[in-house]
């Protein structure tokens, strides 16, 4: 049975104007202990910060390593709506839907492009302009990135780190050009430049790319159409040097179960427990509607092979169209289903009424052991929407 989410929507509140004298008088050390206990649930942290200014400061001064957070889905708050009408967050941990109103961070954008490090990435659905806006739905902070040249629609975007914690972050995109199917470009925040000249094309990036993954060690892995892997080292980028290409190889693969030429397929790179995985989706059903099967492979760099994975032990994967795939520990986050793939598909074309083409968004959980997909309904979510839902792991700090 598909899981059902509560119909009750709760409005997020970020500040309180009501004086709380007793709250202001609590010792700083005690507040720190409370924050530490709440740190695994971003909604608890948000409520804590809303009590009064001293509690807000205590939460912001929390310096320990962030604890793992449960992910959730972000989607437009109104049926047929754009994100400018407000957005909803469906919490997997609490099984509740929270709504937040539109803010200045939504100006000039209308659709989700993905999420990375707890920040939503937003842009124009028309894909004609490369406008990019970063927005943290918890802190309400936003950043506007330089636009890409006109006619450079963005297909994937990743951040090197959380902009809340590191102002010197790197943004890498897969984008289209007039002459080449897709290219890779990067932007170093704080390096200078307010327009398209702030973006630098990665030297040697001229293939049709499926996905990119920026690892913590500064290595960018790019998966091209022929399933080859290209690697750039961004480690020296912070010294105003351009990244260098350090590897390019095509791993061999056991063909059993691999559908590299199927129409409508999709592939993701994801880092899981220190290993690099390739996830492939196969569409089944009428007109390719409905995700029915996933195959997972692990990269053996030494042998230069993709090796099929039979079990996602102690983890769950999260996939969506434009955002980086995520692997989360089911030991640290026990409410997640182990050995499963949570997915939020982009859209299926569907005729409605007089022949209009609309977007139908499908969400479900694929059990890697039984190979069965269970679609789940989120009460209040929009299966018909101009903007797809995206997974996000909140960053409440």
N, C-alpha and C positions, 0 to 999 in steps of 0.2 A: 504494500500500500504506500502510495506516495505520501510523504510527510506534508502536513498542512500547517501553515503559519497563522498566528493569531491575527484576527481582523482588527485588533486594537492598535491604533497608531499613537505614538507618543512623540510629542514635540521636543526636540532637543533645546535645552536652554544653556546658554553659555555664560550668563552673568546674573547676578542678583542685586537688586537695589534695596532689599530689605535688610536692615541692620541685624547682625547676629552677634551681640556683645559677648555671650558666653563662648562662641566659636573663636572670636578674635583673641580671647584670653588663654586659649590652650597653648601649652609649651611647644616650641618648635620641634623638640625631640619627639614628643608624642605624635605630632602631625606627621613627622617623617616615618614613624613606625606604621601609622595608619596607611599612608601612601604605599609603603612596601607591601602591605597585605592586599591592597586593592589593585596592584600594578598589572595583574594578569587579565583584568577586564576593563577595557577602555571606557565602557559606559559608566562603570563605577568611578573611574578617574574623572570623567566629565561631570558627573554629579558632585563629586568632591570639590572640584574647582569652582563650581557654581555657588557654593555656600557663602563665601565671602572672600575678600581680597587676600587675607592672610593665608587662607587655605589654597587659593589659587597660586600664590607665590610658593607655598610649600610643595605643591605638585610640580611646578615648573623648575624648582631647584633640585628635584630628584635626579641624582647623578648615576645611580646604579644602572647596569646594563638592562635595557628594556626586556621584560618578560615576553614570551610568545603570546600573540593575540589571536583570537579566533577571527577568521575572515567573514565577510558578508557580501551581499550583492548591493550595488548602487544602481538605481534606475530612476527615470523621470517619475515625478509624483502624480502626474495626471495622464489619463488615457489619451493617446494620440499626441501627447505633449512633448515639448522640447525641454531640455534641462533648465532653461531659463525660467520655467514655471515652478521650479523647486525640485528637490530630489529626495528619494527615500533610501534608507539603509535597512536591509533585512538581515538581522543578526542570526547566524547559525547557532551561536551559543545560547541566546535567550529566546530564540524563536519568536521574535517580535519585530515589528516594523516601526522605524523611527523616521520622522519627516523633518526636513530642514528647508527653510525658505531660500529663495534665490538671493544672491548677494552680489556685491561689486565684482567678485571673482568670475561671475558668469557673463559679464558684458562682452559682446562680440563673439560669443561661441554658442553652439546649440547642440553639441553632441559629444559623447564620451569617445575618446580615442584609446583609453585604457587606464591603467593605474600602475604606480611604481613606488615602492617604499612609503606606502600610506598616503600618497598624493594622487588625486585624480588628474588625468591628463585630458584636456578638453580642446575642441577645435570646431571647425565648420564642416557640417555634413556635406556641403557642396563639393568639397575636396579640391576646389580650384585655388584656394589660398592656403598657405602653410601656416596659418595662425595657430599658436600653441599657448595654452594657459594652464598653469599648474594651480591646483586648489586643494588645500587640506580641509576636509569637511569637519574636522574636529576643532582645530584651532582657528578655522575660518581665514587663515592666511592664504594669500595668492601671489603668484609670480607670473609675469608675462615674459615669454621668451621671444627672441627675434623671429620674424616671419621668414620662412623659406621663400625662394623665388616663386613667382606666380606660375601655376601649372605644375607644382611639385607636391601632389597629394601624399600624405603620410600614411604608411601602411603598418608601421610598428615603431614604438618609441620606448626607450629604457633610460633610467637614471642610474648613475653610479652609486648614489647614496641619498639619504633622507635630507632634503634641503633645510629641514628644521634643525638638524644637528651639524651639518657641514655645508657652509656657504660656497665652498669651492667644489661644486659637483659638475659632473659631465653628463651631457644628454646625447644619446646616439639614436638616429632614426633610419629606418628604411623608407625611402621615398622614391616616387616615380620621376622620370625626366622625359623630355620630348624625344630623345634619341636612344635611350637605354631603358629597358624595362624597369629596373630598380637600381638604386645606388645607395651607398651608406654615407652619411654625413654626421659630423659631431659638432657640439657647441660646448665650450668651456665657460661656465658661468663665472663672471668676474674678470674674464680675460679682456673684455672690451668689445665694442661694436653693438649697435642698436638695430641693425638691419640684416639683410641676407648675407652681407660680407662677414658677419660673425660666425656663419656656418662654414665648415671646412669639409670638403669631400675627402673621404678616406682613399688614399692612394691605392690603386689596384682593386677597387670595389666596382665591378662592372658586370656582375652576374645577376640572374633572377634569384632573389633571396626569399626563402621561406621564413626564416626567423633569425633573431640575434639574442645573445645572452652575454651580459657583462658580469663577470665573476668578481668576487671580492678582491682577488689578487691583481685586478686591473687588466685582465685578459678578456678581450671581446671575441666570442665565438660566433661565427656566421655560418648558417646552413644554406647552401645554394641548391638550385633545382636538381642538379645531378647528384645530390646528397653528399657533396664534398664539404669539407670543413676548412674555413679560413680563420686565422687567428691574428689579431692585432694586440700589441702591448701598449696599453694606455698608462703604464706606470710612470713615465717621464712627462706626461702631458701637463702636469701641474707646474713644471718648470718652463712652460710656454713652448715645449717641443711637440711636434706632431707625433702621433702614435706610429709605430713601425709594425709592418707585417712580418710575423715571425714563423708562420706555418701555413701550409696549404696542401691538403692531401684528401684523397677520396677513399674513405674506409670501405672495405668489402663488406658484404652483408649476405646472411643466409636468406634466400629469396622466399622461403616458406612464410607466408603470412604478411609479406610486405607488398604494399599496393602503391608503388611509386608513380604509376601512370594513370591511376583512376581519376576520372573527372570529378571535380568538386572535393578532392581530398585536402587535408590540412595537416601541417606538421609543426611541432613545437620543440624547442630545446629547453631543458630544465635541469637545474643542478639539484641533486638529491643525495644527501649524506655524503657529500664530497665527490660524487660521481656525476658524469654528464650523461643525461638520458635524451633520447629522441622519442617523441610520442607521435604516433600517426593515427588519424581518425579516418574511419571508413563510413561513408554514407550508405544506408540501405533504405528500402521502402520506396513508395511511389514518388516519382519526380525528385528523388534524393532527399526527401524530407525525413528528418529524424536521425539522430546520431545513434548508431547501433553497436559499433565496435571500435575498440582502440587496441593498438599494438604498441609495445614499449621496447626500446633497445638501449643497451648501455654501451658507451664508447670505450673500447680498449685502445688507448692511444699507442701503447707499445706495439701491439699487433696490428694496429690500424684496421680494426674491424668493428662493426656494429653487432653486438651479441644480444639475442632476444632475452627479455626479462619475463619470467614466469610469475613473479610475485612481488608486490610492492610492500615489502615488510616494514611495519612500523611507520608507514607514511600514507598520506593521501595527496593526490595531485589536483591542482585547480587550473582549468583552462578556459580561455575566452579569446575572442577574435584578435584584438590588437595588443593586449597587454602581455607582459612576460608571464610564462607559466610559473606556478609556485608549487613547491613541495613542502608540506608541513608535517611535523611529527605528531603521530596519533598517541604517542606516549605522553608528550607534553600537553597535548590538546585532546584529551580522551573522549570528548563528545563527537569528534570526527570519526568517520567510518574508515577503519584500516583497510588497506589493499583496495582502495577505491579511487575513481577519477570523478571529480565534480566538474561539470561543464556548463557553460552559458554560451550557447551558439549565437552567431551573429544574426542572420535572418534567412528566411526562405521566402522567395517570391510567391505571392498568392493573390489570385484574383478575387476582388470583393465588390459586390454590387454590380455596378455598370462596367466592370473591367479594370478598376483601379488596381495598381500594384501596391501592396502594403507589406510591412515587415512583421513577421511572426517570430518571436523569440522563444527558443526552447531551452529549458534548463532541466538537468537531471544528474543522476549519480550512476556511474558504471561500476559494477562489482567485478573486480579483476579476476576473481576466482570462478564465479558462476557465469561470467560474460553476459550478465543481464543488466539492462538499463531500467532504472526506475525514475520516471519523471516526477518532479515535485512541484506542487503549486504553492505560490506565495500569495496569500490573500492581499490584495491591494497592489500587487505588481502588475505591470503592463506587458502582456504578451503581444500587444499591438502598439508599436512605438516607433518614433523616428530615431531614437537612440538606443543602442543595445545596452543591456546590463553589463556591468563589469565587476569582477571580484576585487575586493580591496581588504588588505590587512591594516586596520586603523593605526595611526601614529598619534597618540593623544598628547604627546609632550610638546 
